[in-house]
Amino acid sequence: MKELTDKFIKNLKLAGGEILNEIPEGWYVTEAKFGVAENGAVWVEDYQKDLFLSENVAVKMPKKVVPTMHEAVEMIENPGVFISGPSKTADVESFLVFGAHGPMKFAIIFE
């Protein structure tokens, strides 16, 4: 499990996410059921529209990580969304833009 968690953390950081020890004030906070090692995404079932509108999102999550999205899909029991770090695009005139979709800052707090 440590190997999967390490891969999850590495890919979370590559996607612009980070690991926090505590929640900064003013961040939208929710809980994830599990994480996905191959891309650093988390599965969230309990959320409101503010999840999609907030610039800073923190997710509390148990150290429960699956290796791939294929395995993650098999674990889904209720409606929800996958979330990862801020998006990056350079499609428009080759300028790199962060956070066009999703939060500008995204963090995980392991429970």
Secondary structure, DSSP 8 states (H G I E B T S, - for coil): -HHHHHHHHHHHHHTTEEE-SS--TT-EEEEEEEEETTTTEEEEEE--THHHH-SEEEEEE-S-EESSHHHHHHH--S--EEE-S--EE-TTTT--EE-SSS-SEEEEEE-
